[in-house]
Amino acid sequence: MTNFKLPDFTLPAALARLGSKLPQLPPTLALVTGLNLALGRLLPREPLEPLIGKRFSIRVLDAGMTLRFTYGTRGFRPIFAATAPDLTISARSRDFIALLMREEDPDTLFFNRRLLMEGDTDLGLLVKNTLDGIDLPRFDAARLSPAELLHRLRARLATPHSA
């Protein structure tokens, strides 16, 4: 595994302006699909029970995206109504990626004002503590570099397939 360090970046302001005008449903569906695939595997259901019926909003500030979703007994689903969320979590795309890669922790980002939580602070603390308690595999962004993707594609094509 490569020791990849995520560079500090902010997406251009023009992208945020464009992103805010685009439909938010496709990225929201991608998020809730990923969360639902993780339910029961990486995300245990029991600690999530207090989240049932709560409305969440994730704002990716430099991409102009606002992903609205809720958690229910059947899993995560998008929210279509523009109702106020119980909790909004906001950050730049780089900071969300750093959280996913476990390069940054939420407390550091929060105290450096790079991760903002608005709304029900008790709910925010519950979400943070629940996520901290989950043993997620480390996300290696270097595996998504063009050179690495090309290397894996070549290896896959070079491997003989059984008939």
Buried (B, 14 or more C-beta within 10 A) or exposed (E): EEEBEBEEEEBEEEBBEEBEEEEBEEBBBEBBEEBBEBBEEEBEEEBBEEBEEBBBBBBBBBBBBBBBBBBEEEBBBBBEEEEEBBBBBBBBBBBBBBBBBEBBEBEEBBEEEBBBBEBBEEBBEBBBEBEEEEEEEEBBBBEEEEEBEEEEEEEEEEEEEEE
